[in-house]
């Protein structure tokens, strides 16, 4: 199963996977009946989650019902427990929206919810993150997860998201990090897809963030609060919800 998933993620364009993968997972879910793990996003229970990852698929990662990964489950619980996202009237910009969130957020009556991406068929607005087509101080909340490693100028994109956020707003911009790196590694002269995949984990990545990711966000003009919400989660909940053990939530404000 791991080799099939790895091949699929590496060889089939993401925009096509976004349209059909949930159908395949619904069928596979039949073989994962059980109660050992639980998804906080869709409330489904299984004997285990599905492996996921391009080069080295992670065990117990993907919910076959809603397609939430470890980071999505962590973020959903964070929004529930530590923000006003489910209660306040909010205008939200969701960049590169994740399948597991779209329908749920669209149905929330307290949200004015806008999805945007440069190529995703799931997004309502086609948008280059370097030049966001919205006026200053438009949104209360901005989500942009696992995107900044894909863009040519991440600092410019950070500044654009800050520009469209209201002074009282907040943003979550999670990105994969290599904790063994003290500083972010990027080299725009590397254009060979195989070499990019080897160095940056994917052939469409421009960089791999290190432990300085918070400093990188600050370069984009953000005030950053590092929240160890997941790191401090009780071990039984980490196991039950299959959460990432070392992911820090970066809450960004103007």
C-alpha positions in Angstrom: 0.0 0.0 0.0 2.8 2.4 0.9 4.5 1.9 -2.5 1.2 2.5 -4.4 0.6 5.7 -2.4 4.1 7.0 -3.0 4.0 6.3 -6.7 0.5 8.0 -7.0 1.6 11.1 -5.2 4.8 11.4 -7.2 3.3 10.8 -10.7 -0.2 12.0 -10.8 -0.7 15.8 -10.7 -2.2 17.1 -7.5 -5.2 18.8 -9.2 -6.4 15.4 -10.5 -5.9 13.7 -7.2 -7.9 16.4 -5.5 -10.9 15.5 -7.7 -10.9 11.7 -7.4 -8.9 10.5 -4.4 -11.7 10.8 -1.9 -13.8 8.3 -3.9 -11.0 5.7 -3.7 -10.5 6.3 0.0 -14.2 5.8 0.7 -13.9 2.3 -0.7 -10.6 1.5 1.1 -12.2 2.7 4.4 -14.4 -0.4 4.4 -11.3 -2.5 5.2 -10.3 -0.3 8.1 -13.3 -0.8 10.4 -12.5 -0.3 14.0 -12.3 2.1 16.9 -8.6 2.4 17.6 -8.1 5.8 16.0 -10.6 8.7 15.7 -10.7 11.7 13.4 -11.7 14.9 15.2 -12.6 16.6 11.9 -15.2 14.1 10.6 -15.7 12.1 13.8 -15.1 8.8 12.0 -13.3 5.9 13.7 -11.1 3.2 12.2 -8.7 0.5 13.1 -5.9 2.7 11.7 -5.5 5.6 9.3 -4.0 5.2 5.8 -0.3 5.6 5.1 0.7 8.9 3.3 3.8 10.5 1.9 5.7 10.9 -1.3 9.1 9.5 -0.5 8.6 7.7 2.8 4.9 7.3 3.5 4.0 7.8 7.1 2.0 5.1 8.9 -1.4 6.0 10.4 -1.6 9.4 8.6 -4.7 9.9 6.3 -8.3 9.7 7.4 -10.0 7.7 4.6 -13.3 9.4 5.2 -12.5 13.1 5.0 -8.8 13.0 3.9 -7.5 14.8 7.0 -3.8 14.3 7.6 -2.1 14.6 11.0 -1.5 18.4 10.6 -5.2 18.9 9.6 -6.5 17.1 12.7 -4.1 19.1 14.9 -5.2 22.4 13.3 -8.9 21.6 13.6 -8.5 20.9 17.3 -6.5 24.0 17.8 -9.2 26.1 16.1 -11.8 24.5 18.4 -9.9 24.9 21.6 -7.9 28.0 21.3 -9.6 30.4 18.8 -13.0 32.0 18.2 -13.2 30.5 14.7 -16.4 28.5 15.4 -18.3 31.3 17.2 -17.3 34.8 15.8 -18.5 36.4 12.6 -15.4 36.1 10.4 -14.4 36.8 6.8 -11.9 34.0 5.9 -9.4 33.6 3.1 -8.3 30.0 2.7 -5.3 29.6 0.3 -4.9 26.1 -1.2 -8.0 24.8 0.7 -7.8 21.3 2.0 -10.5 18.9 1.0 -11.3 17.9 4.6 -12.1 21.5 5.5 -13.9 23.0 2.5 -17.5 21.7 2.9 -17.4 22.1 6.7 -16.2 25.7 6.6 -18.6 26.6 3.8 -21.5 25.4 5.9 -20.6 27.4 8.9 -23.1 30.3 9.1 -20.7 32.5 11.1 -18.1 32.5 8.3 -17.8 34.5 5.0 -15.5 31.9 3.5 -13.4 32.4 0.4 -11.1 29.7 -1.1 -8.3 30.6 -3.5 -5.4 29.0 -5.3 -3.4 29.3 -8.5 -4.4 25.8 -9.8 -6.6 23.8 -7.4 -9.9 22.8 -8.9 -11.4 23.0 -5.3 -10.8 26.7 -4.9 -13.4 29.3 -5.9 -10.9 32.1 -6.8 -7.9 31.7 -9.1 -5.1 33.6 -7.5 -1.3 34.1 -7.5 -0.3 34.4 -3.9 2.4 36.9 -4.9 -0.3 39.3 -5.9 -3.5 38.8 -4.0 -6.5 40.4 -5.8 -8.2 41.7 -2.6 -8.0 45.1 -0.9 -6.0 45.9 2.2 -7.6 44.9 5.5 -10.3 42.6 4.0 -10.1 39.4 6.1 -10.3 38.5 9.7 -8.6 35.2 9.2 -6.1 33.8 6.6 -5.1 30.1 6.3 -2.2 29.1 4.1 -0.8 25.7 4.9 1.9 23.8 3.1 2.1 26.4 0.4 5.0 28.7 1.1 7.6 26.1 0.3 6.1 26.0 -3.2 6.2 29.7 -4.1 9.1 31.5 -5.7 9.2 34.4 -3.2 7.8 33.3 0.1 8.5 36.7 1.9 6.5 38.6 -0.7 3.6 36.1 -0.3 3.7 36.6 3.5 3.6 40.3 3.0 0.6 40.0 0.7 -1.3 37.9 3.2 -0.5 40.4 5.9 -1.7 43.3 3.7 -5.2 41.8 3.2 -5.6 40.9 6.9 -7.5 43.3 9.2 -5.4 44.9 12.0 -7.3 42.7 14.5 -7.1 39.5 12.4 -4.9 36.4 12.6 -3.4 33.9 10.3 -2.1 30.3 10.4 0.6 29.5 7.8 2.0 26.1 8.6 4.9 24.7 6.5 6.9 21.5 6.7 10.1 21.9 8.7 13.3 19.9 8.9 14.2 20.3 12.6 17.8 19.2 11.9 18.3 22.5 10.0 19.1 25.6 12.0 18.3 27.8 9.0 16.0 27.5 5.9 17.8 25.9 2.9 16.9 27.2 -0.6 18.8 27.4 -3.8 16.9 28.7 -6.8 19.7 27.6 -9.2 18.6 24.0 -8.6 16.0 23.3 -11.3 16.4 19.5 -12.0 13.2 17.9 -10.6 15.0 14.8 -9.2 17.6 17.0 -7.4 14.8 19.2 -6.0 13.0 16.1 -4.8 16.2 14.8 -3.1 17.0 18.1 -1.4 13.6 19.7 -0.8 11.5 16.5 -0.4 9.3 17.4 -3.5 10.2 18.4 -7.0 7.9 21.4 -6.8 9.5 22.8 -3.7 11.7 25.9 -3.7 13.0 25.5 -0.1 12.9 23.4 3.0 12.3 25.4 6.2 14.5 24.9 9.3 14.1 25.8 12.9 14.1 29.5 11.8 10.7 29.3 10.3 9.3 31.8 12.9 12.1 34.2 11.9 11.2 33.8 8.3 7.5 34.7 9.1 8.8 37.8 11.0 10.6 38.9 7.8 7.2 39.0 6.2 6.1 41.5 8.8 4.3 39.2 11.1 4.2 39.1 14.9 4.5 35.4 15.6 3.4 33.4 18.6 4.7 29.8 18.8 2.1 27.6 20.3 3.1 24.1 21.4 -0.5 23.0 21.5 0.3 19.7 19.8 3.6 19.1 21.5 1.9 19.4 24.9 -1.1 17.2 24.0 -1.6 14.3 26.4 0.0 11.1 24.9 -3.3 9.2 24.8 -4.9 11.9 22.7 -1.9 12.1 20.4 -2.2 8.4 19.7 -6.0 8.3 19.4 -6.1 11.2 16.9 -2.8 10.3 15.3 -1.4 13.9 15.7 2.1 15.1 14.8 4.3 15.1 17.9 6.7 17.9 17.0 4.5 20.4 15.1 4.3 23.9 16.5 1.3 26.1 15.6 2.5 29.5 14.4 -0.2 32.0 15.1 0.5 35.2 13.1 -0.8 38.7 13.7 -0.1 42.2 12.4 
